[in-house]
Amino acid sequence: MEFRLATEKDDPAIRELLKQIPLNGMLRIRYLREPSYTRSVEIQGMPRQTLVGLINNKVVAVGSRNIQQLHIGGDIKTAGYISNLRFHHGARHGISLLKGIRQMEDLPASRPIDFHYATLIDRDSLTRNILVSNRPRMPLVIDMGLLNTFSIPVRKKRINVKPGKKFEIIRGDENLMPRILSFLKKEGTRKDFFQDLDSGAYAPSLLQPDSFFTVFDKGNIAGVCSVPDMKSYRQYIMEGYSLSFAMIRAPLSLFYSLRGLRSIPRKGEEIKLAFVGFPVVRDDDPEIFRALLTHVYNSLSGTGLHYLSIALYEKSPLIRSLSHFPKINYTSRLYMIKLNNDKFTAEKIAAYRLQKNKSIPFVDLLRL
């Protein structure tokens, strides 16, 4: 297999490859990027580089790297986010993965990169097992902990929540946006892996004022999140179910129907998702975020969505905010990776293993 930088002409072949490789698990889902793979990856950070692997001039592998400015330990560091690793089943082996990683090390960068990172589904897979093996010639990989992606079934009608503290929650607009960004810079930058908002890496579509929801407490912003429209370049198709889940799908769909929820998508049906981005609240207060997320959820009820999805680190106090929602949890893991040309030494990256229990990394589905 030979690797090279992808061009615009490779976009159709990359999208066709994605169609052929569902992500397996309890639910088998095809992650599509129509009508442009390039556009779907650019929202994860700029600049963006994509490698394709070819056998007999046919694209059989793909992987992307986005350069991001992240807050790490109180400083801004340059990181390479490795994503969308896909190998055709006939080309899925350790030699190909190692070759692709080595090619990625040689990619030009506009500035020195401190470290790389990736998120990989927390299950037994060849890609994950090889990448995290720390075998000879493979990069050093440090497990930074578990990520929970909660998919909350969206009701056809609004939900009622037990009375609690009253908060004012309003939709963002052009006038409010400067205050939203100021709040994110103040609260978000305290977390490792929070992307620097002044770097210009976020796509404008992710910073549309009307995609934000803002919660106020005594006249001050106490929390924000966003729900941008991403269906124009990210689609998810139900490919099938594991044997165990197939056995319970019918009664579970009936239960959903009785609860006023949409039934579990059928094979071949598009899964209609909305993603929660920028989930930042003052002091990680679960009560504030519960009020905010409930408001967002009710604003989406009756819109035809299947699920509202949010990713939270395993130790995040905000997980408690989801206690009154039915939900499906998909787990993945966050890894720091040292490639040969990275500025961080192996010892510095390894030190983060000791520090990971002291901080709660910021995880945002919008850039994963």
C-alpha positions in Angstrom: 0.0 0.0 0.0 1.2 3.5 -0.9 0.1 6.6 1.0 -0.1 10.2 -0.4 -1.8 13.4 0.4 -5.4 13.5 -0.8 -6.6 15.9 -3.5 -10.1 17.1 -4.4 -10.2 14.4 -7.0 -10.0 11.8 -4.2 -13.1 13.0 -2.4 -15.6 10.7 -4.2 -13.4 7.7 -3.6 -13.0 8.6 0.1 -16.8 9.0 0.5 -17.3 5.6 -1.2 -14.9 4.0 1.2 -16.7 5.4 4.2 -20.0 3.9 2.8 -18.3 0.4 2.8 -17.0 0.5 6.3 -19.7 0.6 9.1 -18.6 1.0 12.7 -19.6 -2.1 14.5 -21.0 -2.5 17.9 -24.4 -2.9 19.5 -25.6 -0.8 16.5 -23.8 -0.9 13.2 -23.7 2.6 11.7 -22.3 4.0 8.5 -20.7 7.4 9.0 -21.2 9.3 5.7 -19.7 12.6 4.7 -21.9 13.8 1.8 -21.5 15.8 -0.4 -17.9 16.6 0.6 -15.5 14.7 2.9 -13.2 17.7 2.8 -15.8 20.1 4.2 -16.8 17.7 6.9 -13.2 17.4 8.2 -12.4 21.1 8.0 -14.8 21.8 10.9 -12.5 19.8 13.2 -9.7 22.4 12.8 -7.6 24.1 10.2 -5.2 23.5 8.6 -6.4 20.0 7.6 -4.4 17.2 5.9 -5.8 13.9 4.6 -3.9 10.9 3.6 -5.2 8.2 1.3 -3.8 4.7 1.0 -3.9 3.1 -2.4 -3.5 -0.4 -3.8 -3.5 -0.5 -7.6 -4.5 3.1 -7.7 -7.7 2.4 -5.7 -8.4 4.2 -2.4 -8.5 1.6 0.3 -7.6 3.6 3.4 -8.0 7.2 4.7 -6.9 9.2 7.7 -7.0 12.9 8.5 -5.0 15.2 10.7 -6.2 18.6 11.8 -3.9 21.2 13.5 -5.5 22.6 16.6 -4.5 25.1 19.2 -5.4 23.6 22.6 -5.2 24.8 26.2 -3.0 22.3 28.0 -1.8 22.9 31.6 -2.5 26.6 31.4 -0.6 27.1 28.1 -1.6 27.0 24.5 -0.1 24.0 22.6 -0.2 23.0 19.0 -1.8 19.5 18.6 -2.5 17.3 15.7 -5.9 15.6 15.9 -5.9 12.2 14.1 -9.3 11.2 13.0 -11.4 9.2 10.5 -9.0 6.2 10.4 -10.6 3.8 7.9 -9.1 0.8 6.2 -10.8 -1.5 3.8 -11.1 -5.0 5.3 -8.6 -6.4 2.8 -6.0 -3.8 3.8 -6.6 -3.8 7.6 -3.3 -4.9 9.2 -0.5 -3.6 11.3 1.9 -2.9 8.5 -0.5 -0.6 6.7 -1.3 1.3 9.8 2.3 1.7 10.8 3.1 2.9 7.2 0.3 5.4 7.3 1.5 6.8 10.7 5.0 7.1 9.5 3.8 9.0 6.4 1.8 11.3 8.7 5.0 12.1 10.6 6.5 13.5 7.4 3.6 15.8 6.6 4.6 19.4 6.5 3.2 21.7 9.2 3.0 25.4 9.4 4.4 25.4 12.9 6.0 22.7 15.2 3.5 20.3 16.7 3.7 19.6 20.4 1.8 16.3 20.4 -0.9 14.4 18.6 -4.1 12.9 20.0 -7.0 10.7 18.9 -10.3 9.3 20.2 -11.0 5.6 19.5 -14.1 3.5 20.2 -13.6 1.6 23.4 -13.9 -1.9 22.0 -11.8 -4.6 20.6 -10.7 -3.5 17.1 -7.6 -4.1 15.1 -6.9 -0.4 14.6 -7.2 0.4 18.3 -5.3 -2.7 19.4 -2.3 -2.0 17.1 -2.2 1.7 17.7 -2.2 1.5 21.5 0.1 -1.6 21.7 3.3 0.6 22.1 5.1 -2.1 20.1 8.6 -1.4 18.7 8.4 1.2 15.9 4.9 2.2 16.9 4.3 5.7 18.4 4.1 6.2 22.2 0.4 6.2 23.1 -0.9 7.3 26.5 -4.5 6.5 27.6 -6.0 9.7 29.0 -9.4 8.2 30.0 -12.9 7.3 29.0 -15.2 9.4 27.0 -19.0 8.9 27.2 -21.1 9.8 24.2 -24.7 9.9 25.4 -27.5 9.7 22.8 -30.7 10.9 24.3 -33.9 9.8 22.5 -35.9 12.9 21.6 -39.6 12.9 22.5 -42.4 14.1 20.3 -43.6 16.3 23.2 -41.8 18.5 25.7 -40.8 16.9 29.0 -41.7 18.2 32.5 -39.0 18.5 35.0 -39.3 18.7 38.8 -39.1 22.4 39.9 -35.6 23.5 40.8 -33.7 26.7 40.8 -35.1 29.1 38.2 -32.8 30.2 35.4 -33.4 32.5 32.4 -32.4 30.7 29.2 -32.4 32.5 25.9 -31.2 31.8 22.3 -28.0 33.4 21.1 -27.9 36.4 18.7 -25.4 38.8 17.2 -25.7 41.1 20.2 -25.1 38.4 22.8 -22.3 36.6 20.9 -19.4 38.7 22.3 -20.6 37.8 25.9 -20.9 34.2 24.9 -17.3 34.1 23.5 -16.0 36.0 26.6 -17.6 33.4 28.9 -16.2 30.5 26.9 -12.7 32.0 27.0 -13.0 32.5 30.8 -14.5 29.1 31.8 -13.5 26.8 28.9 -9.8 27.6 28.9 -9.5 26.2 32.4 -9.9 22.8 30.9 -7.2 20.8 29.1 -8.0 20.1 25.4 -10.2 23.2 25.1 -9.6 24.7 21.7 -8.3 28.2 21.5 -11.1 30.4 20.2 -8.7 33.1 18.9 -6.8 30.7 16.6 -9.4 30.9 13.8 -9.6 27.2 13.6 -13.3 26.8 14.2 -15.4 26.8 11.1 -17.8 29.8 11.0 -20.7 27.3 10.8 -19.9 26.2 14.3 -20.0 29.7 15.7 -23.4 30.9 14.4 -25.0 33.0 17.1 -28.5 31.4 16.8 -27.0 27.9 17.4 -26.1 28.9 21.0 -28.3 28.6 24.1 -27.4 30.7 27.1 -28.4 30.4 30.7 -28.4 33.4 33.0 -28.2 33.5 36.7 -28.8 36.9 38.4 -28.1 38.7 35.1 -24.8 37.0 34.4 -24.0 34.1 32.0 -23.8 30.9 33.9 -23.6 28.4 31.1 -23.7 28.0 27.3 -24.0 25.2 24.7 -24.7 25.1 21.0 -26.6 22.8 18.7 -25.4 23.7 15.1 -27.0 22.2 12.0 -24.5 19.6 10.8 -26.7 17.3 8.7 -25.6 19.1 5.5 -22.2 17.4 5.7 -22.5 14.6 8.3 -25.0 11.7 7.9 -25.5 8.5 9.9 -27.2 5.4 8.4 -28.3 2.4 10.4 -26.6 -0.6 8.9 -27.9 -3.2 11.3 -27.7 -4.5 14.8 -25.8 -7.0 16.9 -27.6 -10.3 17.4 -28.4 -9.5 21.0 -29.8 -6.1 20.2 -31.8 -7.4 17.2 -33.6 -9.6 19.7 -34.8 -6.7 21.8 -35.3 -4.1 19.2 -39.0 -4.7 18.6 -40.0 -4.5 22.3 -37.7 -1.6 22.9 -39.2 0.3 20.0 -42.7 -0.4 21.5 -41.4 1.0 24.8 -40.1 4.1 23.1 -43.4 4.6 21.3 -45.3 4.4 24.6 -43.0 7.0 26.0 -43.6 9.3 23.1 -40.2 8.7 21.5 -39.4 7.8 17.9 -38.8 4.1 17.3 -35.3 2.8 16.9 -34.2 3.4 13.3 -34.7 0.6 10.9 -31.9 -0.9 8.8 -31.1 1.5 6.0 -32.8 4.4 7.7 -31.0 7.7 8.3 -30.4 8.4 12.0 -31.4 12.0 12.6 -29.0 13.4 15.2 -28.3 16.7 16.8 -25.0 17.4 18.6 -24.4 19.4 21.7 -21.3 21.5 21.4 -19.4 23.9 23.8 -21.0 22.4 26.9 -19.5 24.9 29.4 -21.1 26.0 32.6 -19.9 27.9 35.6 -17.9 25.7 38.1 -19.2 22.6 36.2 -22.5 23.0 38.1 -24.8 20.0 37.2 -27.9 22.0 38.3 -27.1 24.8 35.8 -26.4 22.4 33.0 -29.5 20.3 33.7 -31.7 23.3 33.3 -29.8 24.3 30.1 -29.9 20.8 28.5 -33.6 20.4 29.4 -34.4 23.6 27.6 -32.4 22.6 24.6 -34.1 19.2 24.6 -37.6 20.7 24.7 -36.8 23.1 21.9 -36.0 20.1 19.7 -39.0 18.0 20.7 -41.4 17.3 17.8 -38.7 18.1 15.2 -38.3 14.5 13.9 -34.9 14.0 15.6 -34.0 10.5 16.8 -31.3 11.5 19.3 -29.6 14.5 20.9 -26.0 13.5 21.5 -23.4 14.9 23.9 -19.9 13.7 24.8 -18.5 14.1 28.4 -15.3 12.9 30.0 -15.8 10.1 32.5 -15.2 12.3 35.6 -17.2 15.2 34.4 -19.7 16.4 37.1 -22.0 17.3 34.2 -22.9 13.6 33.7 -25.2 14.0 36.7 -27.2 16.5 34.7 -28.4 13.7 32.5 -29.9 11.5 35.2 -33.5 12.2 34.3 -33.0 11.4 30.6 -33.2 8.0 29.0 -30.0 7.5 27.1 -27.7 5.1 25.2 -24.0 5.4 26.0 -21.3 4.8 23.5 -17.8 4.8 25.0 -14.5 5.7 23.5 -11.0 6.6 24.8 -8.9 9.7 24.6 -5.2 9.1 23.7 -2.2 11.4 23.6 0.3 10.3 20.9 3.9 11.1 20.4 5.1 11.0 16.8 8.8 11.3 16.0 8.8 15.0 15.2 6.6 16.2 18.0 8.1 18.7 20.5 6.8 17.0 23.6 9.3 14.4 24.9 8.1 10.9 25.7 8.6 11.7 29.4 6.4 14.8 29.2 3.6 13.0 27.5 3.9 10.1 30.0 3.7 12.6 32.9 0.1 13.5 31.8 -0.9 10.0 32.8 -0.1 11.0 36.3 -2.0 14.3 35.9 -5.1 13.0 34.2 -6.9 12.4 37.5 -6.4 16.1 38.4 -8.1 17.6 35.4 -11.2 17.0 33.3 -10.4 17.2 29.6 -12.8 19.2 27.5 -14.5 17.0 24.9 -16.6 18.5 22.1 -18.5 16.4 19.6 -18.3 19.2 17.1 -14.6 18.7 16.5 -14.4 14.9 16.9 
